Amino acid sequence: MELVESTLIPLSLVFISAFTLSLGHCAGMCGGIVLAYTQIKSPSWAGHLAYSLGRWCSYVCIGVVFALLGKAFALHHLWREFASLFVGVLLIVYAICYGFFPKVLRALEPRIQDSRWLSRSFGTLLQSRSLWSFFGIGVLNGLLPCGLVYFFALYTLNEQILGLSGVLGAVCVMSVFWLGSLPSMLGLGMLGSALSAYRKQAFWVSFVAMVLLGLWNIYAGITTMWH
C-alpha cells in the first residue's frame, strides 16, 4: 500500500498529464521539428527511435540538475521540512497559469528562429544523413525551453519524491513524462488528427492531473510533518 501511495499514484498523474498535454502542447511546439526531419531526411524506424532517445536523454539530464538543486536546498532544515509543501504550491500555480494565463508561460518558450545558434545547429543536423544526427535533433529538441518540461522539473526539486533518492526519483519522473509524450510525437499525424476533436477534454484531464500532482505534494508534506 505504501508503494502505491508514494510511487504509483504520483507517477500515474505524471503520465496522464504528459500524455494529455502532449496532444496539444507538444504537437504544437515540437511537431514542426518532427515534420521537418521527416520530410527532409525520410527516416527509418531507427531514426525516429534515435530522435526519441535524444529527447529522453535531455529530459533526464534536466531532471537530474533540478534534483541536485533540490538536494543542495535540502542542506537547510527549513527546505527539508517544507519542500513538499513549497513544490506542491508551485505546481498548482503553474497549472493555473497553464490553464488560464498561457501567455505567461509562452514568454518562457522562445522559438527556434529567435536563436541563431539553435537555428544553425538544427539546420546542420537536418542536412546530415547519419543516425547520430537524429539523436542530436532529439537532444536539442529536449533542451528547448518548454513549459511542460519546467513543470515536471519543478516536481523533481522535492528530494523525497516517490520515496526514492532525489536523482533516482528525477530519472523516474522525467522518463515517465517522456513516455507520456512519446505516442503523440511518434504518431504525430495519425494520432493528432484522430484525437483533435477531443483536445478540449484532454486539456481538462491534464489540468486536473497537474493540480492533483500539486495537491499530492502538499498532502505528502503535511503527512511528513505530522509524523
C-alpha positions as CSV (number, residue, x, y, z in Angstrom):
1,M,0.0,0.0,0.0
2,E,2.9,2.4,0.8
3,L,4.4,1.7,-2.6
4,V,1.1,2.6,-4.3
5,E,0.8,5.8,-2.3
6,S,4.3,7.0,-2.6
7,T,5.2,5.9,-6.1
8,L,2.5,4.6,-8.4
9,I,-0.1,7.3,-7.8
10,P,2.2,10.3,-8.5
11,L,3.8,8.5,-11.5
12,S,0.3,7.8,-12.8
13,L,-0.6,11.5,-12.5
14,V,2.7,12.4,-14.3
15,F,1.9,10.0,-17.2
16,I,-1.7,11.2,-17.5
17,S,-0.6,14.9,-17.5
18,A,2.1,14.3,-20.0
19,F,0.0,12.2,-22.4
20,T,-3.0,14.6,-22.5
21,L,-0.9,17.7,-22.6
22,S,1.3,16.3,-25.4
23,L,-1.7,16.1,-27.7
24,G,-1.8,19.8,-28.0
25,H,1.2,21.4,-26.5
26,C,4.0,19.1,-27.6
27,A,2.4,18.5,-31.0
28,G,2.3,22.3,-31.5
29,M,5.7,23.2,-30.2
30,C,7.8,20.2,-31.4
31,G,5.6,19.0,-34.2
32,G,7.3,21.3,-36.7
33,I,10.7,19.7,-35.8
34,V,9.4,16.2,-36.3
35,L,7.7,17.1,-39.6
36,A,10.9,18.9,-40.8
37,Y,13.3,16.0,-40.2
38,T,10.7,13.5,-41.5
39,Q,10.3,15.4,-44.8
40,I,13.9,16.2,-45.3
41,K,15.6,13.0,-44.1
42,S,12.9,10.4,-44.7
43,P,13.9,8.4,-41.6
44,S,13.5,4.7,-40.9
45,W,12.1,3.5,-37.6
46,A,15.7,3.7,-36.3
47,G,15.9,7.4,-37.0
48,H,12.6,8.0,-35.1
49,L,13.9,5.9,-32.2
50,A,17.2,7.8,-32.1
51,Y,15.3,11.1,-32.1
52,S,13.1,9.9,-29.2
53,L,16.1,8.7,-27.2
54,G,17.8,12.1,-27.7
55,R,14.7,13.8,-26.2
56,W,14.8,11.3,-23.3
57,C,18.4,12.0,-22.5
58,S,17.8,15.7,-22.4
59,Y,14.7,15.3,-20.1
60,V,16.6,13.1,-17.7
61,C,19.6,15.5,-17.6
62,I,17.2,18.4,-16.8
63,G,15.5,16.4,-14.1
64,V,18.8,15.4,-12.5
65,V,20.0,19.0,-12.5
66,F,16.8,20.1,-10.7
67,A,17.1,17.1,-8.3
68,L,20.7,18.2,-7.4
69,L,19.4,21.7,-6.8
70,G,16.8,20.3,-4.5
71,K,19.5,18.2,-2.7
72,A,21.5,21.4,-2.3
73,F,18.5,23.2,-0.9
74,A,17.9,20.3,1.5
75,L,21.0,21.2,3.4
76,H,18.8,23.8,5.1
77,H,16.4,22.3,7.6
78,L,13.5,24.6,6.5
79,W,13.7,23.3,3.0
80,R,13.7,19.6,4.2
81,E,10.6,20.3,6.2
82,F,8.6,22.4,3.7
83,A,9.9,21.2,0.3
84,S,6.8,19.1,-0.5
85,L,4.5,22.0,0.5
86,F,6.5,24.6,-1.5
87,V,6.8,22.4,-4.6
88,G,3.1,21.5,-4.3
89,V,2.1,25.1,-4.3
90,L,4.4,25.9,-7.2
91,L,2.9,23.1,-9.3
92,I,-0.6,24.3,-8.6
93,V,0.3,27.9,-9.6
94,Y,2.0,26.6,-12.7
95,A,-1.1,24.5,-13.6
96,I,-3.3,27.6,-13.2
97,C,-1.0,29.7,-15.4
98,Y,-1.0,26.9,-18.0
99,G,-4.8,26.7,-18.0
100,F,-5.9,30.3,-17.7
101,F,-2.8,32.5,-18.3
102,P,-0.9,30.8,-21.1
103,K,0.8,34.0,-22.2
104,V,2.9,33.9,-19.0
105,L,4.3,30.5,-20.0
106,R,4.7,31.3,-23.7
107,A,7.1,34.0,-22.7
108,L,9.4,31.3,-21.4
109,E,9.3,29.3,-24.7
110,P,11.4,31.2,-27.3
111,R,11.1,30.0,-30.9
112,I,13.9,28.3,-32.7
113,Q,14.2,31.0,-35.2
114,D,14.8,33.5,-32.4
115,S,18.1,31.9,-31.6
116,R,20.8,31.9,-34.3
117,W,22.8,29.2,-32.6
118,L,19.8,26.8,-32.3
119,S,18.7,27.5,-35.9
120,R,22.2,26.8,-37.2
121,S,22.5,23.6,-35.1
122,F,19.2,22.3,-36.3
123,G,20.0,23.2,-39.9
124,T,23.3,21.3,-39.8
125,L,21.7,18.2,-38.2
126,L,18.9,18.2,-40.7
127,Q,21.3,18.1,-43.6
128,S,23.2,15.2,-42.1
129,R,22.2,11.6,-43.0
130,S,23.8,9.9,-40.1
131,L,21.8,8.1,-37.4
132,W,23.5,10.3,-34.8
133,S,22.0,13.4,-36.4
134,F,18.6,12.2,-35.4
135,F,19.8,11.7,-31.8
136,G,21.3,15.2,-31.9
137,I,18.0,16.7,-33.1
138,G,16.2,14.9,-30.2
139,V,18.8,16.2,-27.7
140,L,18.4,19.8,-28.9
141,N,14.6,19.4,-29.0
142,G,14.6,18.3,-25.4
143,L,16.7,21.2,-24.3
144,L,14.4,23.8,-25.8
145,P,12.8,25.9,-23.1
146,C,9.4,24.2,-22.6
147,G,6.7,24.9,-20.1
148,L,5.8,21.3,-19.6
149,V,9.5,20.3,-19.0
150,Y,9.7,23.1,-16.5
151,F,6.6,21.8,-14.7
152,F,7.9,18.3,-14.2
153,A,11.4,19.5,-13.5
154,L,10.0,21.6,-10.7
155,Y,8.4,18.4,-9.3
156,T,11.9,16.9,-9.0
157,L,13.1,19.7,-6.8
158,N,11.5,17.7,-3.9
159,E,14.2,15.4,-2.9
160,Q,11.8,12.9,-1.3
161,I,9.6,12.4,-4.4
162,L,8.3,8.8,-4.9
163,G,10.0,7.7,-1.7
164,L,13.3,7.5,-3.7
165,S,16.5,9.4,-3.6
166,G,16.4,12.7,-5.4
167,V,18.3,11.7,-8.6
168,L,16.6,8.3,-9.0
169,G,13.2,9.9,-8.5
170,A,14.1,12.6,-11.1
171,V,15.1,9.9,-13.6
172,C,11.7,8.1,-13.0
173,V,9.6,11.2,-13.3
174,M,11.3,12.5,-16.4
175,S,11.2,9.1,-18.0
176,V,7.5,8.7,-17.4
177,F,7.0,12.2,-18.8
178,W,8.9,11.2,-21.9
179,L,6.8,8.0,-22.2
180,G,3.6,10.0,-21.9
181,S,4.7,12.4,-24.7
182,L,6.0,9.6,-26.9
183,P,2.8,8.4,-28.6
184,S,1.8,11.9,-29.8
185,M,5.3,12.6,-31.1
186,L,5.8,9.3,-32.9
187,G,2.3,9.2,-34.3
188,L,2.1,13.0,-34.9
189,G,-0.1,12.9,-38.0
190,M,-2.3,10.0,-37.3
191,L,-2.8,10.5,-33.6
192,G,-3.1,14.2,-33.8
193,S,-5.9,14.1,-36.4
194,A,-7.7,11.3,-34.7
195,L,-7.8,13.0,-31.3
196,S,-8.1,16.6,-32.4
197,A,-11.8,16.6,-31.7
198,Y,-11.0,15.7,-28.0
199,R,-8.4,18.3,-27.3
200,K,-10.7,20.3,-25.0
201,Q,-11.5,17.2,-22.9
202,A,-7.7,16.3,-22.9
203,F,-6.9,19.8,-21.7
204,W,-9.2,19.5,-18.6
205,V,-7.9,16.0,-17.9
206,S,-4.4,17.3,-17.9
207,F,-5.2,20.4,-15.9
208,V,-6.9,18.3,-13.2
209,A,-4.0,15.8,-13.1
210,M,-1.5,18.7,-12.8
211,V,-3.4,20.2,-9.9
212,L,-3.8,16.8,-8.2
213,L,0.0,16.3,-8.5
214,G,0.5,19.6,-6.7
215,L,-2.1,18.6,-4.0
216,W,-0.4,15.3,-3.6
217,N,2.9,17.0,-2.8
218,I,1.1,19.2,-0.2
219,Y,-0.6,16.2,1.3
220,A,2.8,14.3,1.5
221,G,4.4,17.4,3.1
222,I,1.7,17.7,5.8
223,T,1.8,14.0,6.5
224,T,5.6,14.0,6.9
225,M,5.5,17.0,9.3
226,W,2.8,15.3,11.4
227,H,5.0,12.2,11.7
